[in-house]
């Protein structure tokens, strides 16, 4: 049920995440729509709107705002305008807590705007990190994988970008290596899942590989290779 109710409602211009990946203003949500909701285990699921009811308008609004971390691409800040009794999931208490009861430094749960890495993206980025690539961390908690090859292998660099699809940063850079050769560098975009999957591979600026990572095979227009990790290395 979608409701704009006294003290508990959302502002009519609030954007609601729909089950098909789009967003719709609350005032435009209709009975029969499918929105993103949560089940009893707080998992995000497609939820059927059975009724839309607009009650007495709210004249006193409460604004909840803060930093948006590890929630995918977009602004690094969020804000929510609602009635003071509107409930938002609090991971600290595992309950829905009224907005009016929140205090500074308390955390809320936001919908992540992006899915996890695909198996292909994970495999390609792991191959880069096992080679000469490195992890570039952001203060937000996201990370990017950066790699480079000699100028003669520029097509291989671009093949790698195509292999990771929408995770690829569109720009490349031409640099001079410490040996005086020209190299082409590329990178993935910053993504929280990159940090989650590969964060343990670096410590204090040094790269290391924890045991237990699976063997993978990568094939490209110019080369193929298999990486196996069973021992720690730096």
SULTA-V999735 format. One record per helix or strand of 2 or more residues. SS is the DSSP state (H for helix, E for strand). FROM is the first residue (numbers start at 1). LEN is the number of residues. If there is no record, write none. Layout:
# SULTA-V999735
((SS/FROM/LEN) (SS/FROM/LEN))
This chain:
# SULTA-V999735
((E/2/3) (E/15/4) (E/23/3) (H/26/3) (E/34/5) (E/44/5) (E/52/3) (E/62/6) (E/77/6) (E/87/4) (E/95/4) (H/99/3) (H/119/12) (E/134/4) (E/143/8) (H/151/13) (H/165/3) (E/173/4) (E/182/7) (H/192/10) (E/202/2) (E/206/2) (E/216/4) (E/224/4))
